[in-house]
Amino acid sequence: MSKSVMPYKDSTLGKKEQVTQMFDAISENYDGLNRVISFGIDVKWRKKVLDLVAQKNPSTVLDIATGTGDLAILMAQTSADKIIGLDISAGMLEVGQKKIEEKKLSHKIEMVLGDSEAMPYADAYFDAITVSFGIRNFETLEKGLSEILRVLKPNGIFVILETSVPEKAPFKQGYAVYTKYILPLIGKLFSKDNVAYGYLSESASIFPYGEKLNNILRKVGFIDVVAMPQTFGVATIYKASKK
């Protein structure tokens, strides 16, 4: 990343602590606001991630930066008998736990408060690992990716869903206007944290995407790395594996 973006520019806390504070603050209305901001298209993207993971017939799945658990809940449609949703925000996990209980999936999905850069799991523990819209919030990207590689089984699948920037006109120009002006405005209108969605749009604009992120994944040690742009390039799904 060309520069480090923090949610609260006047705070003395580190990025990890600021991100935790931010997501705790917006957890109650995060799901609804996300549907509005993405026009509901994020649901379609997550289903594509589900399809990729389901093809591997996993027994164990880890969803990192699980937030309110949308992707972890989707993973219940795979062959997995154990799904862990990991996040640093207790507020987001609390919302996710209620959703899991309502869907009667507590026997299969466990929500865990934890740091993706220092996970309490053995080497080669998970058949599949996913991250949706959370990898750009890592305090140290390569450290987090190395930790993911460590806990992934050989021949396992790692799938990232993350925002990216369209490269073709007029989508590039439209996306720039939307993320710089409209997205933060919607966030301010509907969220009690006035800076959260400004940070989310700014962090998305500078995060490495496409071949740049592919190269970082390869540098860390992942193999079979593929990037699949979605919806004119406003998001990208990345698939990788381990030797």
N, C-alpha and C positions, 0 to 999 in steps of 0.2 A: 504494500500500500504506500502511496506517495507521501501521505501524512497521516497522523493519528487524529481521529475525531472523537471527541468526548461529548456525552449528552449534556453535561452541566459545565460550561466553560469557566465558571467562577468557583468551582468546587476544588478542594485539595485532595479529594479521593482519587484513587486509581480508576482506570477504565472499568475493570471488573466490578468494583464496588458501585460505580455510577450506573452501570448497566443494570445491576441488581436493583438498585433504588428506583430506577426508571420503570422497569417492568413490574415491580411491586405496585407502583403508583397507578399504572394503566391496566392492571390485570382484569378488573371488573368489566371494563367495556372493550377489551382488546379484540375479542372474537367478532363482535358486531361491527366495530369500526374497520377491521380488516376486510370484511365482506364488502363494505361500502367502498373503501379505497381501491380494492382490486377488481371491483365490479363482479365479484364472485368467481373470477377466473382462477383464483388460487386453489379452489376446490378441484378443478380439473387437473391442475398441475400435480397436486398431491396424489391423485388417482393414478397418474402416470408413474410416480415413484412407487406406489403400491404394486403396480404391475411388474416393474423391474425386480422388486424384492421377492414377490410371490413366485416368480420363475425359478428362484434358487431353492424353493422349499425349505426355508430356514426353520430351525428349532428355537434359536435364541435371537432376539432382535433388540438393538439398543437405538433409541431415538434421542439424540443429543439436542440440547436447547429445545426441549419438547414443548415449552410454554404451557398452554392449556390442553395439550395432549391430542390435538387433532390428528396428527400423523400417527402417533402411537395407537390411537383408537382404530385408525384405518388398518394398521398392521395386524389387528386381530382377525382380519380376513385372510391372512396367510396361514401357512401350516404351523406357525410358531406356537409353542405352548408356554413360552416365557418372553414377555415384552417389558422392557424397562424404559421409562421416560425420565431422562435426566435433565435437570435445570438448576440454575443458581438462584432463581426467584421463587421464594416460598409462596408469594401471592399468586403467581401464575399456576404453580402446582396445585394450590388449593382449589382453584377454579377447575382445573383439569380433573382432580380427584372426584369432584362432584359429578362431572360428566361421565366418568368411568363407572361410578356407582349407579347412576341412572340407567346406564346401558348394561348393567350387570356383568361387567368385565373385570371386576376386582380380582378374580381368581387367575386371570391371565396377565393383567397389566399392573405393574408396580411403578408408582411415581417416586422418584428419588431426588432429594436435594443434594446437589453435588457439583463439582467443578470439572468441566470437560478437559481441562489441562492437567488434571491430577485425579484420574478415576480409580475407584476402589475395586478394580476387577483384575483378574489374572490375565496373563498374556494369552492371546488366541482364544478368547472366551466367547465371542459373538459370531454367529453365522452372517449376520447382516447389521449394518449400522447406517442410520440416516440422520441428516440434518436439514431442516427446512427453515430458511430465512433466519438463521442463527449464526452461521459461520463468520459473518462479517463482524459479529459482536465479540469474537474471541479477542482476548487481550494480546496474545501472541499467536498469530495464525499458525506458523510452522510448528510451534510447540503443541498446540491443540491437535493438529493433523498427525503429528508423530505419535501422540497418545492414542488417537483413533487407530492408527496402523498397528500399534502394539496390541490392542485388545481385539482386533479383528482376526478371525481364523484365516489360515492360508486358503486361497481360492474363495474366500468370502466376498461379499459385495458391499461396497460403500457408495451411497447415493446422496448427493447434495442437491437441494433445490434452493437457489439463491437469485436475488435480483441481478439484473445486468442492464446494459445500456444499448438500445437499438442503434445500429450503425448506418441504416439507410434512411434517406429522407422519404416522406415527411415525418416518419415515426420518431426519428432522432430528435427533431426540433419539438415535436409534440410532447415527447417524454420529458424533455428538459423543462419545458414550461410547467407541466403537471407536477413533477417532483419538486421543483424549486418554489412554486407559488401555491398551487392548489392543494397538494397533499398536506403541507404544514398548516394551511388555513383550516382544512377539515379537522385535523388533529386538535387545533386550538379550540374549535367550536364544540367538539364532542368529548374531549379528554380533559381531566382535571390537571394533567401535567402539560403545561404549555410548550415545553421544549422537546418533548419526546418524539413527535413525528417530524420535527425539523431535523433532529439527530438522525432518525431512521432514513430520511431522504438524502441527507448529506453523506452519511456513511455508505449508502448504496451507490452514490455517484462516483466515489473514489475507489471502491473495492475492485480488485483485479478480477476480470471475468474472461470467459472464453479461453483462448490459448495461454494467456498469462496465468490463470488459475490452474490450467492443465499442467503447465511447467512446474508450478510450485508443488502440485501433487506428485509429479514424477520425481522431483528433487527429494522429497520426503521419503519416497520409496514405494509409492503406489505404482501398479502396472495396469495395462489395458485401460488407460484413461480416455474417456470420450466425453465431449461436451455437446449437449443437444439444446439449442436455443428454442424458447417457447414464445408464442404470441408476438411475433415481429422482433423478438430479442429482449423484451422487457424482463424476462426471467430466463434462467438456464438450468437444465438438469445435468449434473455431472455424474458419470458412473465410473467406478474404479475398482480394482481388486488388489490382492496381495499374493506374493509368491508363495 
